[in-house]
């Protein structure tokens, strides 16, 4: 899942079909590390939403921000279908990032 992307949108889940979180970042590895360690207080640390189940790279941050806004307006069913299209087993994709501090 490594790429020269300038930005990423990502979806985290607490578990299969659990609580979802849609985010955008310029450093996927760093941001997922923050979610996993709970180092930034907020929704994901409160609800244990730490499993990376979907990510899309973008060449420009403006594209990623627009995609994040669009996804946040999607129905839950559409988000689940998006995840299951590429990740039907809901595998935590963060292992591919080689998370380090």
C-alpha positions in Angstrom: 0.0 0.0 0.0 3.0 2.3 -0.4 2.6 5.1 -2.9 4.0 8.5 -3.8 0.5 9.9 -3.1 0.4 13.5 -1.8 -2.8 12.6 0.2 -5.0 9.8 1.2 -8.6 9.2 2.2 -9.1 6.3 4.5 -11.8 4.4 6.3 -11.3 3.0 9.8 -13.6 0.5 11.5 -14.0 -0.7 15.1 -14.7 -4.2 13.7 -16.5 -5.8 10.7 -19.7 -3.8 10.2 -18.8 -1.8 13.3 -18.4 1.9 13.8 -16.9 3.7 10.8 -14.7 6.8 10.5 -13.7 8.5 7.2 -10.6 10.7 7.2 -8.1 12.5 5.0 -4.4 12.9 5.5 -1.1 13.7 3.8 0.7 11.0 5.8 -1.3 7.8 6.0 1.4 5.9 8.0 1.7 8.7 10.6 -2.1 9.3 10.9 -2.9 5.6 11.3 -0.2 5.3 14.0 -1.9 8.2 15.8 -5.3 6.4 15.6 -3.8 3.0 16.7 -2.0 4.5 19.8 -4.8 6.9 20.7 -2.3 9.7 20.9 -4.9 12.2 19.6 -8.1 12.4 21.6 -11.4 12.3 19.7 -13.9 10.1 18.0 -11.7 7.2 17.1 -10.0 6.9 20.4 -13.3 7.2 22.3 -15.0 4.4 20.2 -12.0 2.2 19.5 -12.0 2.8 15.8 -8.5 1.7 14.8 -8.8 -0.9 12.0 -7.7 0.5 8.6 -10.2 -1.2 6.1 -10.0 1.1 3.1 -7.6 3.7 1.6 -7.4 5.7 -1.6 -4.3 7.7 -2.8 -4.6 11.1 -4.4 -2.1 13.2 -6.3 -3.4 16.4 -4.7 -4.8 17.2 -1.3 -7.7 19.1 -2.7 -8.9 15.9 -4.5 -8.6 13.9 -1.3 -10.5 16.5 0.7 -13.3 16.6 -1.9 -13.5 12.7 -1.9 -13.6 12.7 1.9 -16.5 15.2 1.9 -18.4 13.1 -0.7 -17.8 9.8 1.3 -19.1 11.4 4.5 -22.4 12.1 2.8 -22.7 8.5 1.5 -25.1 6.2 3.2 -23.6 3.5 5.5 -24.7 0.8 3.0 -22.6 2.5 0.3 -19.6 2.8 2.5 -19.9 -0.9 3.5 -20.1 -1.9 -0.2 -17.0 0.2 -1.0 -15.0 -1.5 1.7 -16.2 -5.0 0.8 -15.4 -4.5 -2.9 -11.6 -4.4 -2.2 -11.5 -5.8 1.3 -14.3 -8.4 1.7 -12.6 -10.0 4.8 -12.2 -6.6 6.5 -8.5 -7.2 7.0 -6.6 -4.5 8.9 -4.5 -3.0 6.1 -2.3 -1.0 8.5 0.2 -3.9 8.5 1.2 -2.9 5.0 2.2 0.5 6.3 5.0 -0.7 8.6 3.8 1.6 11.3 6.6 3.3 13.3 6.7 6.3 15.5 
